[in-house]
Amino acid sequence: MCPTGAAPWPSTTCWPGIWRVWINIGAVTDHVRGGRLRGLAVSAPRRAAALPEVPTLEEAGLRNLAATGWHGLVAPAGLPPAIAARLHAAGQAALRRPDVAERLAALGVEVLDEPPAALERRILTDAERWAAVVRRAGIRPD
């Protein structure tokens, strides 16, 4: 049985003939560094800190394909601003802890120290972007 989620996943033993894959950078970083896989491009708008030698899709000649996954801490609408500020500060403090920062970096996660309004903009912008893709592609729920 071949693993499908964590770092051991990319393997010609499991999938001979597979020559390209779109996957979380943390799952392939060790394989690229070890020479078992070749990083062709990252889908982020800028090069990944975990693999700075791998170009972006745009640098590789593929325009308008940048796409990144992200995580954020959200709370119910109407949360008092003082509580939202405390949650944000606690989250940022946790992300700055050396053990957390080291583990996230090992997974290829780049931490952004942004205010809550930036996350709100990201959510709205991504929702608009992907809704347009769904409309153009004529995708319908089953």
N, C-alpha and C positions, 0 to 999 in steps of 0.2 A: 504494500500500500504506500502511496506517495503522499507526503504531507502537502497541505494546501494553504497554509497560512503563515507560518513563521519562517525564519531565516533559512532552514535547510531546504526549502521548497525548490529553488531552481536546480534541476539536476537532469542531465542527459540520461541518467539511469531511469528516471521516471518518465521523461518525455523525450525520447530520441527524435531528433529532427526539428525540435522547436528552436527557432532562431530569433524570435523576438517576443517580447512580453511587456505588458503595461502593468506595473506592479508598484507597490509602496517601496520607496527607496531603502527603507530599513531592512527589507527582506532580501535585498540583493547586494548591499554595500560590501559585506565581507567577501562575497563571490567575485565582485568586480575588482576589489583590492587584491584578491588572491589570484587573479588572472583566469578564473574558471568561467567568468562571463565578461563580455565586453559591453560597457555602457555606451549606447549610441546617442542618447539624448535624455534630458529630463524635461518634464512637461511644465515645470514652473517658469514664470517669466524671468527668473534669474537663476544662475547656477546654484546647485545645492552645496552647502557647506560640507556635507559628508563626502561628496565626490566632486570637488571643484574642477577636476580635469574633464568631466563630462559636459559637453555643451548643452545649451537649451535647444528645444525644437526650432525656435526662431533662428538661432545661430547655425543650426543644421540645414536651414533653408525652408523650413515648414512654417509658414506665417499663420497667425491667428488661431493657434491650437493650444495656447497656454491654458493649463487647467491644474489646479492644485486642490488637495483635500485639506481640511482644517478642522480644528476642534475649538470649542469655546464654551465658557460657562455662562449659562443663561438662567434667568429667574422669571417668575410670573410678572406680567405687565402690572404696573401700579405699585411695584415694590418701592417702599420709601427710599429716597435717594441716599440717606445716611446708611441704610442697611446695604444697598447696592455698592456703595463706596467701600464699606467694610469687607464685603465679599470679594470685591475686585482686589483690594489690598492683600487679603489673605491668599487669594489665588496666585497673585504675582510673587508674594513672599515664598510660597511653596515651590513655584517654578524656578526661583533663584537658588534654592537649596542645592549645594554642590552635588549631593547624591542624585537628586531628581534631574538636575541639569545634565549630569553625566549620562544618566540612563536615557534621557530623551535624545541627546546628541547621538548616542550609540544606535538609536532606532531611526536616525535620520530626521528627527523632528527639530524644526527651527522655531524657537519660542519668540513671539513678538510681544514686546512690552507696549501695548497700545491701550488707549482709554476705551471704556465700554462703547462709546459712540462709534468707534472704528469697527467694532464687531457688528454693531447694528447695520452700518453701511455695507459691510461685507455680505451679511445675510441678505439684505435687500438687493444688492447688485447681483449676487450669484443667482438669486431666485428669478430676477428679470432675465438674466443671460440664459439660464437653462430652460426657462419657460419659452423663450424665443426659439431655442434649438428644438424643443419638443414640437412647437407649432410648425416650424419649417419642415421638419421631418414627418409631420403628420402622425406622430405617435399617439396612440389611443390606449387607454387602460383596457385590459381584458375583462 
